[in-house]
């Protein structure tokens, strides 16, 4: 598959500036937002994924260059600016993923914004993953869970009250034909931190190789 969209791979300078302004530490969605995830790097012979908005413009990307599986990856905007560093912390049994946010003033934050740990089962089968979102204090922490549906690439992110936060599923073309397994649709619900959701989806992709 050569292209998911007919648009240029990188947006114009005007669209780039508006996109970067939306990548604040708390970028809440005002309405439901739809993205396309393509499990392919923009870099020739690289490994990673590319995320398009509903207009077909690149908004986020992950490029690993040398390795298919990596213990440290960087989620970037369309221009290559780092937004999250995602690390795998190897524990005795299952391991854990931690994500560190980058900001313009101080660079990489010292404490992780969120952690992903197994809460039962594995991503390739049934079960769910527990997510802890780190804040400045204990009262600012929130918990979510990732529920696997029919397929490892079909899942949803729920809050602990059972409310839907985001959902990932296989993408269909306008004609109704299902695209390849490396192309998915991400739907993010209103009043959700879109960058947090993108970070969680990247972790899911890493867990599922």
C-alpha positions as CSV (number, residue, x, y, z in Angstrom):
1,X,0.0,0.0,0.0
2,X,1.7,3.2,-1.2
3,X,-0.5,5.8,0.5
4,X,-3.4,5.9,2.8
5,X,-4.4,9.4,1.6
6,X,-3.7,11.4,-1.6
7,X,-2.6,14.4,0.4
8,X,1.1,15.3,0.8
9,X,2.8,13.5,3.7
10,X,3.8,16.7,5.5
11,X,1.4,19.6,6.0
12,X,2.0,23.2,4.9
13,X,3.8,25.6,7.4
14,X,0.4,27.2,8.2
15,X,-1.2,23.9,9.2
16,X,2.0,22.8,11.1
17,X,1.8,25.9,13.3
18,X,-1.8,25.4,14.2
19,X,-1.2,21.7,14.9
20,X,1.8,22.4,17.2
21,X,-0.3,24.9,19.2
22,X,-2.8,22.1,19.9
23,X,-0.1,19.8,21.3
24,X,-0.3,21.4,24.8
25,X,0.1,19.3,27.9
26,X,-3.7,19.3,28.2
27,X,-5.1,19.3,24.7
28,X,-8.8,18.3,25.3
29,X,-10.9,17.4,22.4
30,X,-14.0,19.6,21.9
31,X,-15.8,17.0,19.9
32,X,-15.3,13.4,18.7
33,X,-12.1,13.2,16.6
34,X,-11.2,10.5,14.1
35,X,-7.6,9.5,13.2
36,X,-6.0,7.0,10.9
37,X,-3.2,4.8,12.2
38,X,-0.8,3.4,9.6
39,X,1.7,1.0,11.0
40,X,4.4,2.2,8.7
41,X,7.2,4.7,9.2
42,X,7.6,7.8,6.9
43,X,11.4,7.0,6.9
44,X,12.6,4.7,4.1
45,X,13.5,1.3,5.6
46,X,12.5,2.6,9.0
47,X,10.1,1.1,11.6
48,X,7.3,2.9,13.3
49,X,3.8,4.3,12.6
50,X,2.2,7.4,11.2
51,X,-1.0,9.0,12.4
52,X,-3.2,11.1,10.1
53,X,-6.1,13.4,11.1
54,X,-9.5,13.4,9.3
55,X,-8.2,15.7,6.6
56,X,-5.4,13.2,5.7
57,X,-2.6,15.3,7.2
58,X,0.2,13.8,9.2
59,X,-0.2,14.9,12.9
60,X,1.9,12.4,14.8
61,X,4.6,9.8,14.0
62,X,7.0,7.3,15.5
63,X,10.2,6.4,13.7
64,X,12.6,3.8,15.1
65,X,14.9,3.7,12.1
66,X,17.0,0.7,13.0
67,X,14.9,-1.7,15.1
68,X,11.5,-3.3,14.8
69,X,11.2,-3.7,18.5
70,X,12.6,-1.1,20.8
71,X,12.7,-0.5,24.6
72,X,12.7,3.3,24.0
73,X,10.6,5.2,21.4
74,X,9.7,8.8,20.8
75,X,6.3,10.0,19.8
76,X,6.7,13.1,17.7
77,X,4.6,15.7,15.9
78,X,4.6,16.0,12.1
79,X,7.7,18.1,12.2
80,X,9.8,15.8,14.4
81,X,9.3,17.6,17.7
82,X,9.3,15.1,20.6
83,X,6.1,14.9,22.6
84,X,6.6,11.7,24.6
85,X,9.4,9.4,25.4
86,X,8.1,5.9,26.0
87,X,10.2,3.4,27.9
88,X,9.8,-0.2,28.7
89,X,10.7,-1.0,32.3
90,X,11.6,-4.7,32.5
91,X,10.1,-6.2,35.6
92,X,10.4,-9.8,36.8
93,X,7.3,-11.1,35.2
94,X,5.4,-8.8,32.8
95,X,7.1,-5.5,32.5
96,X,5.7,-2.0,32.5
97,X,5.7,1.0,30.1
98,X,6.3,4.5,31.2
99,X,5.8,7.7,29.2
100,X,7.6,11.0,29.9
101,X,6.2,14.2,28.5
102,X,8.3,16.8,26.8
103,X,7.6,20.5,27.0
104,X,9.1,23.6,25.4
105,X,10.4,25.2,28.6
106,X,12.0,22.3,30.5
107,X,12.4,19.5,28.0
108,X,11.7,16.0,29.4
109,X,9.7,15.8,32.6
110,X,11.3,13.9,35.5
111,X,8.2,12.0,36.4
112,X,6.2,9.8,34.0
113,X,2.8,11.1,32.8
114,X,1.4,7.6,32.7
115,X,2.3,4.0,33.3
116,X,0.8,0.9,31.6
117,X,1.0,-2.4,33.4
118,X,-0.7,-5.7,32.8
119,X,-3.9,-6.1,34.8
120,X,-4.7,-9.6,33.6
121,X,-4.3,-11.5,30.4
122,X,-2.0,-10.4,27.5
123,X,-2.7,-8.0,24.7
124,X,-2.7,-10.8,22.1
125,X,-5.5,-12.6,24.0
126,X,-8.3,-11.7,26.4
127,X,-7.9,-9.5,29.4
128,X,-7.0,-5.9,30.0
129,X,-4.2,-3.5,30.9
130,X,-4.3,-1.1,33.8
131,X,-3.2,2.5,33.2
132,X,-2.1,5.0,35.8
133,X,-2.0,8.6,34.7
134,X,0.5,10.5,36.8
135,X,-0.2,14.1,38.0
136,X,1.5,16.6,40.2
137,X,0.0,15.0,43.3
138,X,-1.7,11.8,44.4
139,X,-5.2,13.5,44.0
140,X,-4.5,14.1,40.3
141,X,-4.0,10.5,39.4
142,X,-6.6,8.7,37.2
143,X,-7.0,5.1,36.1
144,X,-8.1,3.6,32.8
145,X,-8.2,0.2,31.3
146,X,-7.7,-1.1,27.8
147,X,-10.2,-3.8,26.8
148,X,-9.3,-6.2,24.0
149,X,-12.3,-6.9,21.7
150,X,-12.2,-9.4,18.8
151,X,-8.7,-8.9,17.6
152,X,-5.4,-7.5,19.1
153,X,-5.8,-4.5,16.9
154,X,-9.4,-3.9,17.9
155,X,-9.7,-2.5,21.4
156,X,-11.1,0.4,23.5
157,X,-9.8,2.6,26.3
158,X,-12.3,3.0,29.1
159,X,-12.3,5.0,32.3
160,X,-12.8,3.1,35.6
161,X,-16.5,4.2,35.6
162,X,-17.0,2.3,32.3
163,X,-17.1,5.4,30.1
164,X,-15.6,5.1,26.6
165,X,-12.5,7.3,26.1
166,X,-11.3,6.0,22.7
167,X,-11.6,3.0,20.4
168,X,-9.3,1.5,17.8
169,X,-10.6,-0.8,15.0
170,X,-9.7,-1.9,11.5
171,X,-10.3,0.8,8.9
172,X,-12.8,0.5,6.0
173,X,-12.5,2.4,2.7
174,X,-15.4,4.6,1.6
175,X,-16.5,1.7,-0.6
176,X,-16.8,-0.4,2.6
177,X,-13.8,-2.7,1.8
178,X,-11.7,-3.4,4.9
179,X,-8.1,-2.2,4.5
180,X,-5.0,-4.2,5.6
181,X,-4.2,-5.1,9.1
182,X,-1.7,-2.3,9.3
183,X,-4.4,0.4,8.9
184,X,-6.7,1.3,11.7
185,X,-9.1,4.0,12.8
186,X,-8.8,5.7,16.1
187,X,-11.9,7.5,17.5
188,X,-11.3,9.8,20.4
189,X,-14.3,10.9,22.5
190,X,-15.0,14.6,23.4
191,X,-13.3,16.2,26.5
192,X,-10.4,13.7,26.2
193,X,-6.7,14.5,26.2
194,X,-5.9,13.5,22.6
195,X,-2.2,13.3,23.2
196,X,-2.6,11.0,26.2
197,X,-4.7,8.7,24.0
198,X,-2.2,8.7,21.2
199,X,0.5,7.8,23.7
200,X,-1.5,4.9,25.0
201,X,-2.2,3.6,21.5
202,X,1.6,3.7,20.8
203,X,2.2,1.6,23.9
204,X,-0.4,-0.9,22.7
205,X,1.3,-1.1,19.4
206,X,4.6,-1.7,21.1
207,X,3.2,-4.4,23.4
208,X,1.7,-6.1,20.3
209,X,5.0,-5.6,18.3
